[in-house]
Amino acid sequence: MNAKRLSIRTMADAAAAAISALGYTPTESVVVSLMYRQKGRIIGGPIARVEAPTDQFEARHVGRGMAQLIQDANYTVAHAFVGVISDHHDVLSHAHIIGAELAEHVESGPDLWTISAGRFTDIAEGAEPESVEVVFASPLALNMSMTRTEQGINLQETPQLPDCVSSRDATDGERQKIRALGISALVELWDTLTNNPEDDTTAHLLAHVLMTKPGAIEILACAIIDPENVSQESTFAQVFGLAEEYPPLEKIDNARQLITERVGIHTPTNQRGPLIQLLVWCEWICAHANRAHKLAETLTTTTNATSGPLATLVATLHQPRYVNNTPKN
């Protein structure tokens, strides 16, 4: 049987391949990936990880050490990738120093990438920082996740909801407002919190909406995908994983943070069923099967797990269609 081959088409793919090969997500590290030429084809080679250098002298030392490994190898290195994972800005700049030490020993590259504070940057293309989810949801990472659920890339831990610190019963006025809340008003409520995350009044009202209003999580999922077209068939297709294109990962990542950090603090532990189901959907729609399953386990601690289309989808946790349409070779 022929071995399965995965293609590296983007820098996010390159970062995903390196981290997955290591088997864990390192911190404060330099990761170097080599591609070598064999019989006219370029094939993945060794991947090395070292502690992130603390100054330029150490960075040059790391680069020279990696260069010596290349010189000692008995194959031609066609390309190299250098990744720096650190939350310290000065350490990130060392990627260029290490890359310069390797440049004369490889046919092309090295290309550089960084991960810092949940942001991925393709330095090689001079791109703006993006959510680190572009790595997790890259075509190569998604391909790997189908068979490596437990050992696959896990750049973020399963979301942990904070303690409820400011729960209170809804006022009569708030209850009346929630009962009368239509689709457009709920979308507007979400938009208000998105634009002003520190708005406690809106966060508290949204918590009560999730706890008490049937269908709220489906509407919010549509608002997260496309707030301008919540009732469009194309939006429904994305929400329920029936679309072939990637979901808006940046929006989903921001939504997960808002739900976790802002709405969660206003939701009592035993009333978090709809909120958790919405978070499980966020993980599922990004093809984070392992994290979705783990988070779904916490539903057993709630007393108000809801029923409905999104709840049914969460229970099945089949992969979204776009995963199976990821190009492979």
Disulfide bonds with the S-S distance in Angstrom:
none
